[in-house]
Amino acid sequence: MSFIKAKEYLETYGLGNKIMEFSVSSATVEEAAKAVNCKEEEIAKTLSFIVEDKPILIVVAGDKKIDNPKYKAEFHTKAKMIPFDDVERLVGHEVGGVCPFGIKDGVQVYLDDSLKRFSVIYPACGSSNSAIKLTIAELENTSNYKKWIDVCKDI
């Protein structure tokens, strides 16, 4: 189960006790914000794409959407999300629980600049009813990210 993988991964950083499990769904930004009791923009949603036939993850603020021209400038290709039915096989987590923790080897993680305005964010934790409260520094430390990027639309 991907929740267990994410939890075991986060426990190696001493953060297992910060994981929250809910009796309600946290699969969407709106549901997660209600479950956590925070603003929707504070949810760190993890989006999955294919670049050069390889899966990548981009962690963005909950109120943001991908800006196609910015994405193309960064990755030199059109934004192509991983099809719903392929996400778990390629990334290691199913849609609704995708996060950068306990993912399959070779999946590159990017953090979007839209997260930098927060001191604390809430990414999912491998299931559609979990989240973890992290500082930006903790997200950087645990996500094994490649780099910070700017691929979201300005509001």
Sequence and secondary structure as in RCSB ss.txt:
>XXXX:A:sequence
MSFIKAKEYLETYGLGNKIMEFSVSSATVEEAAKAVNCKEEEIAKTLSFIVEDKPILIVVAGDKKIDNPKYKAEF
HTKAKMIPFDDVERLVGHEVGGVCPFGIKDGVQVYLDDSLKRFSVIYPACGSSNSAIKLTIAELENTSNYKKWID
VCKDI
>XXXX:A:secstr
 HHHHHHHHHHTTT GGGEEE SS   SHHHHHHHHTS GGGEEEEEEEEETTEEEEEEEETT  B HHHHHHHH
SS   B  GGGHHHHHSS TTS  SSS  TT EEEEEGGGGG SEEEE  SSTTEEE EEHHHHHHHHT  EEE 
 B   
